[in-house]
Amino acid sequence: MTPVMERDRGRPPRRVRWERWCVVGYVGFVGLGVMGRPMALNLARAGTPLVVWNRTPARSAPLREAGAEVAASPAEVFDRASTVLLMLYDGAAVDAVLGRGTPEFAARVAGRTVVHMGTTSPEYSAGLRDDVAAAGGTYVEAPVSGSRVPAEQGRLVGMVAGDEDAVAAVRALLAPVCGETFACGPAPGALLMKLSVNLFLITQVTGLTEAFHFAELHGLDRSLLLDVLDAGPMASAVSRMKAPKLLARDFSVQAGAVDVLKNNRLIADAARQAGLASPLLDACHALFEETVALGHGGEDMVAVLHAIEARTRDVSSRDEDARGEIIRDENARDARTRDVRDGAGTAGA
Ligand SMILES: NC(=O)c1ccc[n+]([C@@H]2O[C@H](COP(=O)([O-])OP(=O)(O)OC[C@H]3O[C@@H](n4cnc5c(N)ncnc54)[C@H](OP(=O)(O)O)[C@@H]3O)[C@@H](O)[C@H]2O)c1
């Protein structure tokens, strides 16, 4: 058998794969946003022969510097590459790049492997899987877990679903991008896995945020809380990343609240469609709606603190109103008692 990946420069040993699993020739990469750019850079730096395209052309510049070729259009990427990775925002972006719904679609995907790496609904992905197969292409889902920093470090966790051989080839291809990849059966198994992982992430970070709020309003030393959490069994890479941000009220973005809300909606929709209850997710969903409505959508997901603080203000003002009402009731009752007593006194005089 022949070792693969035509270029030999910079190929780490674990990248050697055999013909049946290989991706030969150019690899296409479309979507050089927050995640796509570092992912594509890691592929280029590892020696993957890459042809890239991004809607906003200026974002392709670092890839050109890293040795990738920059195509003038998505059609050129599909002309030159047998496997095309798509790291796009949503289904509408994927459809636009593939020319889905136009005669261009079949021309682009026939004989190609299309790898959908963004986060969309599993339902959307299943529809795309069928359309790609009907047009003579191969479809692989490969959503990732992790944000910008793990993307820069090549330490994302990849979940890969589709035809077994194509999944093996894509897992090998993604070695410079992902610390680990997992085969998740046929599509949309990888997106369902990704939504399950995000359900845990969202509820975990929201819980951590509420814990900081609870401690602060009880007058506790929040840096002590951070130390206690760090020493305990719930410490994780996520808590170690988010707790210092909560302590410093640092809302600079790692994973944006608006993207978390998008994920929240995808999970809630998938749960409703399957007839599942998702009570914790639903509570977080409402809080992230409020976070975005309060104008914090562009901040990190720990900005959900603003929504929790607003709820506390509501509770306090409702309590104050209730206390006010009780005091008014008591005053009125005292006045009536006085009137009766005074009336009785007068009558008796
Ligand atoms: N950020 C994270 O932490 C994270 C983690 C895991 C998964 N994800 C998921 O990964 C995907 C990408 O995330 P991201 O953070 O990289 O998003 P992003 O920074 O907003 O990048 C989105 C990419 O999609 C392109 N795009 C959007 N609409 C398009 C259209 N109509 N036609 C062509 N291209 C279009 C953008 O092009 P322009 O440059 O021209 O705007 C950009 O390249 C999303 O599905 C997200 O949910 C994100």
The ligand as a Gaussian input file, in Angstrom:
#p B3LYP/6-31G(d) Opt

LIG

0 1
 N      -16.689000      30.300000      17.868000
 C      -16.699000      29.163000      18.554000
 O      -16.263000      29.089000      19.714000
 C      -17.252000      27.915000      17.912000
 C      -16.897000      26.676000      18.453000
 C      -17.357000      25.509000      17.845000
 C      -18.199000      25.599000      16.735000
 N      -18.548000      26.826000      16.241000
 C      -19.429000      26.844000      15.071000
 O      -18.576000      26.892000      13.928000
 C      -19.164000      27.721000      12.899000
 C      -18.218000      28.864000      12.584000
 O      -18.021000      29.605000      13.762000
 P      -17.115000      30.920000      13.797000
 O      -17.026000      31.309000      15.224000
 O      -15.887000      30.709000      13.006000
 O      -18.072000      31.941000      13.022000
 P      -17.681000      33.296000      12.286000
 O      -16.437000      33.876000      12.837000
 O      -18.922000      34.122000      12.270000
 O      -17.341000      32.820000      10.778000
 C      -18.383000      32.403000       9.949000
 C      -17.846000      32.161000       8.564000
 O      -18.976000      31.935000       7.701000
 C      -18.863000      32.810000       6.585000
 N      -20.188000      33.139000       6.077000
 C      -21.277000      33.546000       6.777000
 N      -22.323000      33.725000       5.947000
 C      -21.893000      33.428000       4.696000
 C      -22.512000      33.401000       3.428000
 N      -23.797000      33.724000       3.265000
 N      -21.762000      33.036000       2.356000
 C      -20.467000      32.696000       2.510000
 N      -19.811000      32.696000       3.688000
 C      -20.531000      33.050000       4.771000
 C      -18.137000      34.018000       7.118000
 O      -17.603000      34.773000       6.063000
 P      -17.175000      36.323000       6.317000
 O      -15.781000      36.268000       6.849000
 O      -17.288000      36.936000       4.982000
 O      -18.172000      36.889000       7.298000
 C      -17.068000      33.336000       7.970000
 O      -16.025000      32.852000       7.179000
 C      -20.518000      28.142000      13.449000
 O      -21.504000      27.241000      13.005000
 C      -20.354000      28.033000      14.963000
 O      -21.584000      27.805000      15.622000
 C      -18.075000      27.979000      16.794000

